[in-house]
Amino acid sequence: MTFSYTVTARFPRSETAAAWIAWMRDEHLKDVIAAGALRGAVIALDGDPPSAEARYEFANRAAYEGYLRNHAPRLRARGNDLFGNAGLAYERRAGEVVIETPAPRAQ
């Protein structure tokens, strides 16, 4: 089964959220995929304070652990360089996908 990694970011201001999402679109998602993720997505979450989720899928736990060991420190440092003083709060979660249902095929 695949392995899921989710990062939730909470922002002090909507301008910070917009800048973070632009960085994710232009740079970070591509870097995480190049470092081993199969795919990634960013979701702008409803509610206040502004927040967003980055969702990544890895082939398995070993691929995720390789990402953590070999790439995450460098990629997190880049985010900290850009947003370290912006007041962001992160929550990270990871786990094995135990049920996955594809959309039905069109007839």
C-alpha positions as CSV (number, residue, x, y, z in Angstrom):
1,M,0.0,0.0,0.0
2,T,1.0,3.6,-0.5
3,F,2.1,5.9,2.2
4,S,0.6,9.3,2.9
5,Y,2.4,12.4,4.3
6,T,0.4,15.6,5.1
7,V,1.7,18.9,6.2
8,T,-0.8,21.5,7.5
9,A,0.3,25.1,7.7
10,R,-1.5,27.8,9.6
11,F,-0.7,31.4,8.6
12,P,-1.0,34.7,10.6
13,R,-2.2,36.6,7.5
14,S,-3.7,35.8,4.1
15,E,-0.8,37.5,2.3
16,T,1.6,34.9,3.9
17,A,-0.7,32.1,2.8
18,A,-0.7,33.4,-0.8
19,A,3.1,33.6,-0.8
20,W,3.5,30.1,0.7
21,I,1.0,28.6,-1.8
22,A,2.9,30.3,-4.7
23,W,6.2,28.8,-3.4
24,M,4.6,25.4,-3.1
25,R,3.3,25.6,-6.7
26,D,6.5,27.0,-8.2
27,E,9.2,25.1,-6.3
28,H,8.5,22.9,-3.3
29,L,6.0,20.3,-4.7
30,K,8.3,19.6,-7.6
31,D,11.2,19.2,-5.2
32,V,9.4,16.7,-3.0
33,I,8.3,14.7,-6.1
34,A,11.9,14.7,-7.3
35,A,12.9,13.5,-3.9
36,G,10.6,10.4,-4.1
37,A,7.0,11.3,-3.8
38,L,4.6,9.9,-6.4
39,R,2.4,12.9,-6.3
40,G,1.5,16.0,-4.3
41,A,-1.3,18.4,-3.9
42,V,-2.0,21.7,-2.0
43,I,-5.4,22.4,-0.6
44,A,-6.4,25.9,0.6
45,L,-8.5,25.1,3.7
46,D,-11.7,26.9,4.5
47,G,-11.8,28.8,7.8
48,D,-9.9,31.3,9.9
49,P,-7.0,31.6,10.5
50,P,-5.9,31.0,6.9
51,S,-4.4,27.5,6.5
52,A,-3.4,25.0,3.8
53,E,-2.5,21.4,3.5
54,A,0.2,19.8,1.4
55,R,-0.6,16.1,0.7
56,Y,2.0,13.8,-0.6
57,E,1.8,10.1,-1.6
58,F,4.9,7.8,-1.5
59,A,5.1,4.3,-2.9
60,N,5.6,2.8,0.6
61,R,7.0,3.6,4.0
62,A,10.6,2.9,2.9
63,A,10.3,5.6,0.2
64,Y,8.9,8.1,2.7
65,E,11.7,7.3,5.2
66,G,14.3,7.7,2.5
67,Y,12.8,11.1,1.7
68,L,12.9,12.1,5.5
69,R,16.5,10.9,5.8
70,N,18.0,12.2,2.6
71,H,15.9,15.2,1.5
72,A,13.5,16.6,4.1
73,P,16.2,18.5,6.1
74,R,17.3,20.5,3.0
75,L,13.8,21.1,1.8
76,R,12.6,22.2,5.2
77,A,15.6,24.5,5.6
78,R,14.6,26.2,2.3
79,G,11.1,26.8,3.6
80,N,12.5,28.1,6.9
81,D,14.7,30.5,4.9
82,L,11.7,31.9,3.1
83,F,9.1,31.8,5.9
84,G,11.0,31.3,9.2
85,N,10.0,34.8,10.5
86,A,6.5,34.8,9.1
87,G,4.8,33.2,12.1
88,L,3.7,29.9,10.4
89,A,2.7,26.9,12.5
90,Y,3.1,23.4,11.0
91,E,1.6,20.1,11.8
92,R,2.9,17.0,10.1
93,R,1.2,13.6,9.9
94,A,2.1,10.4,8.1
95,G,0.6,7.0,7.8
96,E,0.0,4.0,5.6
97,V,-3.0,4.1,3.2
98,V,-5.1,1.1,4.3
99,I,-8.1,1.6,2.0
100,E,-8.1,3.2,-1.4
101,T,-11.1,3.4,-3.7
102,P,-10.7,4.5,-7.3
103,A,-13.4,6.4,-9.1
104,P,-15.7,4.2,-11.2
105,R,-14.8,4.0,-14.9
106,A,-17.0,5.8,-17.4
107,Q,-19.2,3.4,-19.4
